[in-house]
Amino acid sequence: MTDKPKKKIWSRRDFLMQSGGGMAGLALASLMHDDKVFAQDAALASDQCSAVFPGAFEPKPPHFKPRAKSVISLFMSGGPSQVDTFDYKPALTKYAGVPLEDLIGEKFAVRQGMPGPLMPSPFEFKQHGESGMWVSELFPHLAKQVDHIAFIKSLYGRSNDHIQSTYEMQTGQIRVGFPSVGCWVTYGLGSESSSLPGFVVMNDYRGGPLGGPAD
């Protein structure tokens, strides 16, 4: 009869040494993979397919040479009215106090009920810059920079509801669940870091997305 091999019993020190070495090896492998030092990654990098199908979050060359390194998008839902800021409406002053039904020749109702008479903006407008952009007196400093700002006045939505319009402004769809502009930018250009997100969204004080669940 042959003696059965004795089971090796690790001491606590050996267990910590073996476990720690294993974790360090996993971390080293991850770092080497990120730095493209593996032979397989080096071979793939030399293949033309890697230029056509790069990693999902790796930086990708844009179609045009960029002039900006980062973008901060401020979507201020519930902000001031356009007729009090940059959308000058001289006809509102001309027809101030006139019921809208008198102008169109018939009665009608909107979602909030019967509309009242027309009310012009209480703020004065002036033209500024070489572009002659109309700006309200609310923005005396911003008015000096109008030639460096792009004002889009042709934008319109498919819904007259604030929630659906907010979805459409951010995603192009009036229904919830579609990727936002930041998602598409990250998809198209990638991210400079594999450990940080390509874009972040900061909710307002209510703690949740507009029209979405609070938790």
N, C-alpha and C positions, 0 to 999 in steps of 0.2 A: 504494500500500500504506500502511496505517496502522500506526503503531508499536504494538506490544503494550504494555498498561499494565504498568508496573513493579510488582513485588511489594513491598509495604511490609514492611520488616524492622524489628521492634521491638528496641529496645535492652533491655538487662537492666533498666534503671530503668523503662522504659515497661511492660515485662512485669509487674514487681512492682506498679506503680501500677494497671494494669488488673485484675490478679488480686485485689489487695487490695480495690479498690473493689467488685468483684463479690461477694466474700465479705461485705463490710460491708452491701451491699444485701440479700443473703439474710438476714442477721441482723436488719436493720431490718424487713424484711417479716415475719419471724417474730414480732418484738416487737409490731408493729402489729396483726398478726392476733390475738395473745393479748390485746391491749388493746381489741379490738373497734372499731377505728377505720376499718376498711374500709367502703365504702359498702354492699357486699353484706351484710356482717355486721350493719350498722345496720338494713338493711331487714328482714333475717330476725329481728332482735331485736324489731321492732315487730309481727311476725306472731304470731298466736295459736299457731301450730304450734311456735314455739320454746319456749313455756311447757310444751307437752305433750311435746315431744321435745328435751330439753336435751342438751348434750354428755355423753358417756359419763362423764367425770370431773369435770364441773362440780358445784359444791355445789348440793344440792337441798334444798328445805324438808322437814323431817321431818313426820310425821303429828301429833306432839305436841311441845309446847315442851320442849326438852331441859334437864335440870338438870346434866348432866355435859358437859365439853368434850372429854375424852379418856378412853380406857379402856386399862388395862394388864391383859392376860389372862395369868395364870400357870397353865399346865397342868403340874403337877408329877407326871409319870408315875413310878410307883414310890415314891410318898410313904408316909407312915405310915398304918396301918390305921384305918378309920373307927371301929372299936370301941376304939381307943386315943386318939381325939381328940374327936369330937362325937356319936358314936352310942352312947349308953349302953345296955348290954345287961345288966340285972340278972339275967336268967335264966341267963346264963353263970356268974355267981357262985353261983347256987342249985344248978346242976347241974355244978359244977366237977369235973373228973376222971371224969365219967360217959361211957361210950362212946355215941356217937350212935345206934348200932344198938339199944341198950337203950331209948332214948326213942321210937324210931319202930317198934320191934318187928320189924325185919328187917335183914339184912345188905345192904350195897350198897357199890359202889366209885365213886370219883370219878376224874377224869382223872389225878391224881397218885398214884393207888393207894388203899389202904384208909385212911380217915380215922382219926385217933387220938381219944382222949377230949377232951371239951370243955375249953377253957382260957379263963378270964376274963381281962380286962385287968389287968395288974399295977398300973395307975395308978388313983388315986382320982378319982371324979367328984363334982361339986357343981353345984347349980343357981345360975344367975346372972341378974341383970337382972330387969326387970319381966316379961319373956317367960318366965322360968324355964328358960332353955336349959341343958341339961346340957353341961358342959365339963370336959375332963380337966385334971388338975393340971399337965399339960405346958404349958398356955397361961394362966398367971396374969394376964398383961397383956391378952391378947386377950379373956379372960373378962369384962373390964370394958366391952367394946364390943359385947356380943352383941345389944343392942337396935338397933344400927346395921348389923347384918349379916343377910343373907338366907341361911338354911340350907335347902337343897333335899334332902329325904330320899326323895323319890318317884322319883328317877331310876333307870332300869334299862336294860340293854343286851340286844341280841339274840344276843350271842355271849359265851361264857365265856373267850375267848382275849384276852390283853392287847392284841395288835396290832390285831385287828379292833375291839375296844372303843375303842381310841384313835382309830381312823378315825371311828367312829360319834360319838364325843364331839365331834370337831372338824368333821365334815362332815355328820353325820346318816346316813351310809352305812357299811356294814362293809367296803366295797371301796375300794381306793385309786384316786385320780384325780379326786375330786370337790372342788368349791370349799369352802374353809373358811369359818368365821364372818366372818373379816376380809374375805374376798372379797365376801361378800354385803352387808356393811355399806358397803363402798366402792361397790358397785353401787347400793345403795339411797340412799345419802346423798351420794355423790361425794367429791371431795377438794378441800381448800382450795388446793392447789398443783398446777400441771401439771408441775412438775419434780421433785416428791418423791412417793413412794408414799403412799397413804392408810393403809397399815398395813405393818408389817414383822414378820417371824418370825425369832427368834434360836434357832438350834439349840443343843443342849447340847454338852458337851465331846467327845462321840463323833464330832461332825462331820457328822452326817447325820440324816435323819428316822428315827424309831423304826420298825424293820421294813423300811426302804427301803435303797437302795444307799448304800454308804459314800462313793462318789465322786460 
